[in-house]
Amino acid sequence: MKIGYKNSGKAILIIGLLPLSFMLSCNKSYLEVPPQAQQPVQQFWQNQNDATEAVNAMYANTRGWTFVAFAPMAIESLGSDDATTGSDPTDGSVAFMSQFDNFTVTSTNRELPDFWNGMYIEINYCNQVIDNIPNINMDANLKARYIAEAKFLRAYSYFRLVRAFGDVPLRLHLPANSSEYNIPRTPEDQVWAAIEQDLNDAESVLPPSYSGPDVGRITKGAAQALHAKVALYQKKWADVVTFSNKVIQSGLYNLFPDFEKQYRIQNENNSESVYEIQCTYLPNNVPASNSQYCQIQQPRGGFDGNGWGYNNPTQDLVDAFEPNDPRLNATILFRGSTSAEGDLIPLTAANPMYNYKSYVPFPVYVNDNGGSDQNVRVIRYSDVLLMNAEANNELGNTSDALASLEKVRKRARDFAIAHGAPANTLPPVTTTDQTALRAAIYHERRVELAMDFNSRYFDVIRQGRGTAVFGPMGWKAGKNEVWPIPQSEIDNSFGVLTQNPGY
């Protein structure tokens, strides 16, 4: 089942009035063009149907342009050694995107406010749910679940903001009056604390799984996995172990046996998926059909259904894979190769490599509004295992660290050997030296999660390796741990917001 969306024609308050859209459905139904008239906000938040439509709008925004497309790609991926800008000089966006690739970005780069606004729009959707649904007379269990879903998405949005910018304005409720609109940046430790509180609240309410049309909604495991990641960024190793163990011990998740196939549309929401953003193609309603995430990264040039070709793998990433690791050819599409789905990437393609994980087979791409149906994988079970391995190693729990690491390597090894690779492919890591094991886990995170949704760049920074890994690319310590606050936001705040050092 997919989560689809239908416009209700109503409105909710997000500083101003924005369209509230999207009804849940268990199929990809035809939809109407959003009507021009909108219900006044004063007539909204009256009943359970209003609550449902507000929550659906909150979900729908997560697949939008500013949440998964250009700006997130620039801010969360292009600075890494795994990714390069791609496309070609004829595309006018290359200049803006390349500034993140070579660390020449300034506070006026257009992608910065797109990302900033994308996260805060989602936070405002969440705050409306959290502030207004408690006052509605409706099913108590559904009410509690809706609020928990909103707290997860608010936590996820603030997580992305705080790692990108450091201190950011923390708004946990709708402004009560005009004096509450323009607020300063909140110290990041307070933002992290708010994120953790939201995830604790969400975990206590969310169900372990869903069935039928609700498949794809946020689960207890998603809240636990994100909490583990939040703790990882703060080096709260015991908390990482606690929350990752909850996911592991739930018994609900397993590594998908075919690494490449887990990313295809037919295998969405599979046993390895802990949290993925639900996308769907809605015929005759292009604005409600998200295609940007995969379309932007789809191979560019020389064939039908070509995409924009941004966010491409690097040779440095290719070189990081061990011999016969099947994840290499399941992560990277090479110019002149043929995909497992039978599509030739011609030698005339504009770039030498493309992201296979976001790839959509050409016939699907052409008939599906550029791949609108393909979900965005955000947290996979292998990520949880590797977080568990890293934290256990830092705590001196070597055997537990090795066990979690081996599960990830074994999946790749078994697949490789089953397809003809030598028996010594990807041998188990056996070192008990903490430093050597740390390096092995860092390596495994890189090749396992390469080109996943915005993983590598901030991973290296939180590991304290920015200078060593990104320094040759222009990264500077004391500056590039965070990106600049958008100048437009500083201007709009009349100087209440301040700039990050070095920008």
C-alpha positions as CSV (number, residue, x, y, z in Angstrom):
1,M,0.0,0.0,0.0
2,K,1.0,3.6,-0.7
3,I,0.1,6.8,1.1
4,G,-1.7,8.9,-1.5
5,Y,-2.9,12.5,-1.1
6,K,-6.0,14.4,-2.0
7,N,-6.4,18.2,-1.7
8,S,-9.2,19.2,0.7
9,G,-9.4,22.8,-0.3
10,K,-9.0,23.9,3.3
11,A,-6.4,26.0,5.0
12,I,-4.4,26.0,8.2
13,L,-2.3,28.7,9.7
14,I,1.5,28.5,9.1
15,I,2.4,32.1,10.0
16,G,0.2,32.9,7.0
17,L,-2.3,30.7,5.2
18,L,-1.1,27.8,3.3
19,P,-3.1,25.0,1.5
20,L,-4.0,22.0,3.6
21,S,-3.9,19.1,1.3
22,F,-4.1,15.4,0.8
23,M,-6.3,12.6,2.0
24,L,-4.8,9.2,2.7
25,S,-5.8,6.4,0.4
26,C,-4.5,2.9,-0.1
27,N,-4.3,3.2,-3.9
28,K,-3.0,5.7,-6.4
29,S,-6.4,7.3,-7.2
30,Y,-7.0,10.2,-9.7
31,L,-7.1,13.5,-8.0
32,E,-8.6,16.9,-8.6
33,V,-6.7,20.1,-9.1
34,P,-6.5,21.9,-5.8
35,P,-9.5,24.4,-5.7
36,Q,-8.8,28.1,-5.3
37,A,-11.3,28.7,-2.5
38,Q,-10.0,27.7,1.0
39,Q,-11.8,27.2,4.2
40,P,-10.9,29.9,6.8
41,V,-8.6,28.7,9.5
42,Q,-11.2,29.7,12.1
43,Q,-13.5,27.0,10.8
44,F,-10.8,24.3,10.9
45,W,-9.7,22.1,13.8
46,Q,-13.3,21.2,14.6
47,N,-13.4,17.4,14.3
48,Q,-11.5,14.2,13.7
49,N,-11.6,14.6,9.9
50,D,-9.9,18.0,10.3
51,A,-7.2,16.4,12.4
52,T,-6.7,13.7,9.8
53,E,-6.3,16.2,7.0
54,A,-3.8,18.2,8.9
55,V,-1.7,15.2,9.7
56,N,-1.9,14.1,6.0
57,A,-0.7,17.6,5.0
58,M,2.2,17.2,7.4
59,Y,3.2,13.9,5.8
60,A,2.7,15.3,2.3
61,N,5.2,18.1,2.8
62,T,8.0,15.7,3.6
63,R,8.1,14.7,-0.1
64,G,8.2,18.3,-1.4
65,W,10.9,20.2,-3.2
66,T,12.6,21.8,-0.2
67,F,12.5,18.6,1.9
68,V,14.1,16.1,-0.4
69,A,15.3,17.8,-3.6
70,F,17.8,20.5,-4.6
71,A,18.5,22.2,-1.3
72,P,18.8,19.0,0.8
73,M,21.1,17.5,-1.8
74,A,23.3,20.6,-1.7
75,I,23.5,21.0,2.1
76,E,23.5,17.4,3.1
77,S,25.4,15.6,0.4
78,L,27.5,17.6,-2.0
79,G,30.2,18.6,0.5
80,S,31.2,14.9,0.9
81,D,33.9,12.9,-0.8
82,D,31.2,10.5,-2.0
83,A,29.4,13.0,-4.2
84,T,30.1,15.6,-6.8
85,T,27.7,18.2,-8.4
86,G,27.2,16.4,-11.7
87,S,24.9,17.7,-14.5
88,D,26.8,19.9,-17.1
89,P,27.8,23.6,-17.5
90,T,24.7,24.3,-19.6
91,D,22.5,23.9,-16.5
92,G,22.3,27.2,-14.7
93,S,22.0,25.5,-11.3
94,V,25.5,24.1,-11.5
95,A,27.0,27.3,-10.2
96,F,24.9,27.4,-7.1
97,M,25.3,23.7,-6.3
98,S,29.0,23.6,-6.9
99,Q,29.6,26.1,-4.2
100,F,28.7,23.3,-1.7
101,D,31.0,20.9,-3.5
102,N,34.1,23.1,-3.3
103,F,33.2,25.0,0.0
104,T,32.9,28.4,-1.6
105,V,29.3,28.8,-0.5
106,T,28.3,32.2,0.8
107,S,25.2,33.3,2.9
108,T,23.4,34.4,-0.3
109,N,23.4,31.1,-2.0
110,R,19.8,30.4,-3.0
111,E,19.8,26.8,-1.7
112,L,20.3,27.9,1.9
113,P,16.9,29.6,2.4
114,D,15.2,26.8,0.5
115,F,16.5,24.3,3.0
116,W,15.9,26.5,6.0
117,N,12.3,27.3,4.9
118,G,11.7,23.7,4.0
119,M,12.5,22.5,7.5
120,Y,10.6,25.3,9.2
121,I,7.5,24.8,7.1
122,E,7.4,21.2,8.2
123,I,8.0,22.2,11.8
124,N,5.0,24.6,11.5
125,Y,2.8,21.8,10.1
126,C,3.9,19.7,13.1
127,N,3.3,22.5,15.6
128,Q,-0.2,23.1,14.4
129,V,-1.0,19.4,14.9
130,I,0.6,19.4,18.3
131,D,-1.1,22.6,19.5
132,N,-4.6,22.1,18.0
133,I,-5.4,18.4,18.0
134,P,-5.5,18.1,21.8
135,N,-8.6,20.4,21.8
136,I,-10.6,18.3,19.3
137,N,-13.2,15.8,20.6
138,M,-12.0,12.6,18.8
139,D,-10.8,9.1,19.3
140,A,-8.3,9.3,22.1
141,N,-5.9,6.7,20.7
142,L,-5.8,8.2,17.3
143,K,-5.3,11.7,18.8
144,A,-2.3,10.5,20.8
145,R,-0.8,8.8,17.7
146,Y,-1.3,11.8,15.5
147,I,0.6,14.0,18.0
148,A,3.3,11.4,18.3
149,E,3.7,11.3,14.5
150,A,4.0,15.1,14.5
151,K,6.6,15.0,17.3
152,F,8.8,12.6,15.3
153,L,8.6,14.7,12.1
154,R,9.4,17.9,14.2
155,A,12.4,16.1,15.7
156,Y,13.6,15.0,12.3
157,S,13.3,18.5,10.9
158,Y,15.2,20.0,13.8
159,F,17.8,17.3,13.6
160,R,18.5,18.3,10.0
161,L,18.6,22.0,10.9
162,V,20.9,21.7,13.9
163,R,23.5,19.6,12.2
164,A,23.4,21.9,9.2
165,F,23.5,25.3,11.0
166,G,24.3,24.7,14.7
167,D,22.2,27.1,16.8
168,V,18.8,27.6,15.2
169,P,15.6,29.2,16.5
170,L,13.6,26.6,18.5
171,R,9.9,27.1,18.1
172,L,7.8,24.4,19.8
173,H,4.4,26.2,19.6
174,L,2.6,28.5,17.2
175,P,3.3,32.2,17.9
176,A,0.7,33.5,20.4
177,N,1.3,37.1,19.4
178,S,3.4,39.3,17.1
179,S,6.3,39.5,19.5
180,E,6.8,35.8,19.2
181,Y,7.4,35.7,15.5
182,N,10.9,37.0,15.4
183,I,13.1,34.9,17.8
184,P,16.9,34.5,18.0
185,R,18.9,31.4,17.6
186,T,18.6,28.8,20.4
187,P,21.9,27.2,21.7
188,E,22.2,23.9,20.0
189,D,22.3,21.9,23.2
190,Q,18.8,23.1,23.9
191,V,17.7,22.1,20.4
192,W,19.2,18.6,20.8
193,A,17.4,18.3,24.2
194,A,14.1,19.2,22.5
195,I,14.7,16.7,19.8
196,E,15.3,14.0,22.3
197,Q,12.2,14.9,24.3
198,D,10.0,14.7,21.1
199,L,11.5,11.3,20.3
200,N,10.9,10.0,23.8
201,D,7.3,11.2,23.6
202,A,6.8,9.7,20.1
203,E,8.3,6.3,21.1
204,S,6.0,6.0,24.1
205,V,2.9,6.2,21.8
206,L,3.7,5.0,18.3
207,P,2.9,1.4,17.3
208,P,5.6,-1.1,16.3
209,S,4.0,-1.5,12.8
210,Y,1.0,-0.8,10.7
211,S,-1.2,-2.7,8.2
212,G,-3.2,-1.9,5.1
213,P,-3.4,1.7,4.1
214,D,-1.4,2.9,7.1
215,V,1.8,1.1,6.0
216,G,4.5,3.8,5.7
217,R,3.4,5.8,8.7
218,I,6.0,6.5,11.4
219,T,6.6,3.6,13.8
220,K,8.1,3.1,17.2
221,G,11.2,1.7,15.6
222,A,11.6,4.8,13.5
223,A,11.5,6.9,16.6
224,Q,14.1,4.6,18.4
225,A,16.4,4.6,15.3
226,L,16.3,8.4,14.9
227,H,17.0,8.7,18.7
228,A,20.0,6.5,18.3
229,K,21.2,8.7,15.5
230,V,20.6,11.9,17.5
231,A,22.6,10.3,20.4
232,L,25.4,9.3,17.9
233,Y,25.8,13.0,16.9
234,Q,26.2,13.9,20.5
235,K,28.5,11.0,21.3
236,K,26.1,9.7,23.9
237,W,27.3,6.2,23.3
238,A,25.2,4.4,26.0
239,D,22.1,6.0,24.5
240,V,23.0,4.9,21.0
241,V,23.3,1.3,22.3
242,T,20.1,1.5,24.2
243,F,18.0,2.8,21.3
244,S,19.6,0.8,18.6
245,N,19.2,-2.4,20.7
246,K,15.5,-1.6,21.0
247,V,15.2,-1.7,17.2
248,I,17.4,-4.8,16.9
249,Q,15.6,-6.7,19.7
250,S,12.1,-5.9,18.4
251,G,12.6,-8.6,15.8
252,L,10.7,-6.6,13.2
253,Y,13.6,-5.7,11.0
254,N,16.0,-7.8,8.8
255,L,18.6,-7.0,6.1
256,F,17.0,-7.4,2.7
257,P,19.0,-10.1,0.9
258,D,19.4,-8.3,-2.4
259,F,21.2,-5.0,-1.8
260,E,20.3,-3.4,-5.1
261,K,16.7,-4.6,-5.3
262,Q,15.8,-3.1,-1.9
263,Y,15.8,0.3,-3.4
264,R,13.3,-0.5,-6.2
265,I,9.6,0.5,-6.1
266,Q,8.4,-3.0,-5.8
267,N,10.3,-3.5,-2.5
268,E,9.4,-0.3,-0.7
269,N,8.7,-0.6,3.0
270,N,10.5,-3.9,3.1
271,S,12.0,-5.6,6.2
272,E,15.1,-3.3,6.1
273,S,13.2,-0.1,6.0
274,V,13.0,1.7,9.3
275,Y,11.8,5.0,8.0
276,E,11.2,6.1,4.4
277,I,9.4,9.1,3.0
278,Q,6.3,7.9,1.1
279,C,5.9,9.0,-2.5
280,T,3.3,8.3,-5.1
281,Y,2.3,9.2,-8.6
282,L,-1.0,10.9,-8.9
283,P,-2.1,11.1,-12.5
284,N,-3.5,14.4,-13.6
285,N,-2.2,16.1,-10.5
286,V,1.4,16.9,-11.2
287,P,1.9,19.4,-8.2
288,A,0.9,16.6,-5.8
289,S,3.3,14.1,-7.4
290,N,6.8,14.2,-6.2
291,S,9.5,13.3,-8.7
292,Q,12.3,15.6,-7.7
293,Y,14.4,13.4,-5.5
294,C,15.0,10.7,-8.1
295,Q,14.5,12.9,-11.1
296,I,17.3,15.2,-10.1
297,Q,19.7,12.3,-9.8
298,Q,18.5,10.3,-12.7
299,P,21.1,9.7,-15.5
300,R,21.4,12.7,-17.8
301,G,21.7,12.9,-21.5
302,G,21.3,10.7,-24.6
303,F,18.2,8.6,-24.0
304,D,14.5,8.9,-23.3
305,G,13.4,9.8,-19.9
306,N,16.7,11.3,-18.9
307,G,16.9,13.3,-15.6
308,W,19.1,16.2,-14.4
309,G,22.1,14.1,-13.4
310,Y,23.0,15.9,-10.1
311,N,24.6,14.5,-6.9
312,N,26.8,11.9,-8.7
313,P,29.3,9.4,-7.1
314,T,33.0,10.2,-7.2
315,Q,36.0,8.0,-8.2
316,D,37.1,8.3,-4.5
317,L,34.0,6.5,-3.5
318,V,34.5,3.8,-6.2
319,D,38.0,3.2,-4.8
320,A,36.7,2.8,-1.3
321,F,35.0,-0.5,-2.1
322,E,36.8,-3.8,-1.4
323,P,37.3,-6.2,-4.3
324,N,34.1,-8.0,-5.4
325,D,31.9,-6.0,-3.0
326,P,28.5,-6.3,-4.7
327,R,27.4,-3.0,-3.2
328,L,29.7,-1.1,-5.6
329,N,27.6,-2.0,-8.7
330,A,24.4,-1.7,-6.6
331,T,25.3,1.9,-5.6
332,I,26.8,3.3,-8.7
333,L,25.6,3.3,-12.4
334,F,28.6,3.6,-14.7
335,R,28.4,5.3,-18.1
336,G,28.4,2.5,-20.7
337,S,27.0,-0.1,-18.3
338,T,23.6,-1.8,-18.2
339,S,21.5,-1.7,-15.1
340,A,20.1,-4.8,-13.5
341,E,16.7,-3.7,-14.9
342,G,18.2,-3.8,-18.5
343,D,18.7,-0.1,-19.1
344,L,21.9,0.9,-21.0
345,I,23.6,4.0,-19.7
346,P,25.1,5.2,-23.0
347,L,28.6,6.4,-23.6
348,T,27.0,9.7,-24.6
349,A,25.7,10.3,-21.0
350,A,26.9,13.6,-19.6
351,N,28.5,12.2,-16.5
352,P,30.7,9.1,-15.9
353,M,28.7,7.9,-12.9
354,Y,25.2,8.2,-11.4
355,N,23.4,7.3,-8.1
356,Y,21.9,3.8,-8.6
357,K,20.1,4.0,-5.3
358,S,17.7,6.7,-6.5
359,Y,17.6,5.3,-10.0
360,V,14.2,4.5,-11.6
361,P,14.1,2.1,-14.6
362,F,13.6,4.1,-17.8
363,P,10.1,2.8,-18.7
364,V,8.8,3.5,-15.2
365,Y,10.5,6.9,-15.2
366,V,8.8,7.9,-18.5
367,N,5.3,6.7,-17.4
368,D,5.5,7.8,-13.8
369,N,6.2,11.5,-13.9
370,G,9.9,11.1,-13.6
371,G,9.8,8.4,-11.0
372,S,7.2,10.0,-8.6
373,D,6.3,6.6,-7.2
374,Q,9.8,5.9,-5.7
375,N,10.0,6.4,-1.9
376,V,13.0,8.1,-0.3
377,R,14.8,5.7,2.0
378,V,15.9,7.6,5.1
379,I,16.9,5.1,7.8
380,R,17.7,1.5,7.0
381,Y,18.3,-1.4,9.4
382,S,21.9,-1.7,8.3
383,D,22.4,1.9,9.6
384,V,21.0,0.9,13.0
385,L,23.4,-2.1,13.1
386,L,26.4,0.1,12.3
387,M,25.4,2.7,14.8
388,N,25.2,-0.1,17.3
389,A,28.6,-1.3,16.3
390,E,30.2,2.1,16.6
391,A,28.8,2.9,20.0
392,N,29.7,-0.5,21.4
393,N,33.2,-0.1,20.2
394,E,33.5,3.3,21.8
395,L,32.3,1.8,25.1
396,G,34.8,-1.1,24.9
397,N,32.1,-3.7,24.1
398,T,34.2,-5.2,21.4
399,S,32.3,-8.5,20.9
400,D,29.0,-6.7,20.5
401,A,30.5,-4.2,18.1
402,L,32.0,-7.0,15.9
403,A,28.7,-8.9,15.9
404,S,26.7,-6.0,14.6
405,L,29.4,-5.1,12.0
406,E,29.5,-8.7,10.8
407,K,25.8,-8.8,10.1
408,V,26.2,-6.0,7.6
409,R,29.3,-7.5,6.0
410,K,27.8,-11.0,5.8
411,R,24.8,-9.8,3.8
412,A,27.1,-8.4,1.2
413,R,29.5,-11.4,1.4
414,D,26.8,-14.0,1.0
415,F,25.3,-12.2,-2.0
416,A,28.7,-11.9,-3.6
417,I,29.7,-15.6,-3.1
418,A,26.3,-16.7,-4.3
419,H,27.0,-14.9,-7.6
420,G,30.4,-16.3,-8.2
421,A,32.8,-14.3,-6.0
422,P,35.7,-16.0,-4.2
423,A,35.1,-17.5,-0.8
424,N,37.4,-14.9,0.8
425,T,35.4,-11.9,-0.3
426,L,34.7,-9.4,2.4
427,P,36.1,-11.5,5.2
428,P,34.9,-10.9,8.8
429,V,36.5,-8.1,10.7
430,T,38.3,-9.7,13.7
431,T,40.5,-7.0,15.2
432,T,39.9,-6.2,18.9
433,D,42.0,-3.0,18.8
434,Q,39.6,-0.1,19.4
435,T,41.3,2.2,16.9
436,A,41.5,-0.4,14.1
437,L,37.9,-1.4,14.7
438,R,36.7,2.2,14.7
439,A,38.4,2.6,11.3
440,A,36.7,-0.6,10.0
441,I,33.3,0.6,11.2
442,Y,33.8,4.0,9.5
443,H,34.7,2.2,6.3
444,E,31.7,0.0,6.5
445,R,29.4,3.0,7.1
446,R,30.8,4.6,4.0
447,V,30.4,1.7,1.6
448,E,27.1,0.5,3.0
449,L,25.4,3.9,3.2
450,A,27.1,5.5,0.2
451,M,24.7,7.7,-1.8
452,D,21.9,7.0,0.7
453,F,19.7,9.9,1.6
454,N,22.2,12.5,2.9
455,S,24.4,10.4,5.1
456,R,28.2,10.7,4.5
457,Y,28.9,14.4,4.8
458,F,27.7,15.0,8.4
459,D,28.9,11.5,9.4
460,V,32.5,12.6,8.7
461,I,32.1,15.9,10.5
462,R,30.6,14.3,13.7
463,Q,33.5,11.8,13.7
464,G,35.9,14.7,13.9
465,R,37.5,13.9,10.6
466,G,36.5,16.9,8.5
467,T,40.0,18.2,8.0
468,A,41.5,14.8,7.2
469,V,38.8,13.8,4.7
470,F,37.5,17.0,3.3
471,G,40.5,19.3,3.8
472,P,41.9,18.6,0.4
473,M,38.6,19.7,-1.1
474,G,38.7,23.1,0.6
475,W,37.0,22.3,4.0
476,K,38.2,24.5,6.9
477,A,38.0,23.6,10.6
478,G,36.3,26.3,12.7
479,K,34.0,27.2,9.7
480,N,32.7,24.4,7.7
481,E,31.4,22.3,10.5
482,V,28.2,24.2,9.7
483,W,26.9,26.1,6.7
484,P,26.1,29.9,6.8
485,I,22.7,31.1,8.1
486,P,20.8,32.4,5.0
487,Q,21.4,36.1,4.6
488,S,17.8,36.6,3.7
489,E,16.7,35.2,7.1
490,I,19.1,37.5,8.9
491,D,17.8,40.5,6.9
492,N,14.2,39.5,7.6
493,S,14.9,39.3,11.3
494,F,16.4,42.8,11.3
495,G,19.6,41.4,12.8
496,V,18.0,39.2,15.5
497,L,19.6,36.2,13.8
498,T,23.3,36.2,13.7
499,Q,25.8,34.6,11.3
500,N,28.0,31.6,11.8
501,P,31.8,32.3,12.2
502,G,33.7,32.6,9.0
503,Y,30.8,33.6,6.8
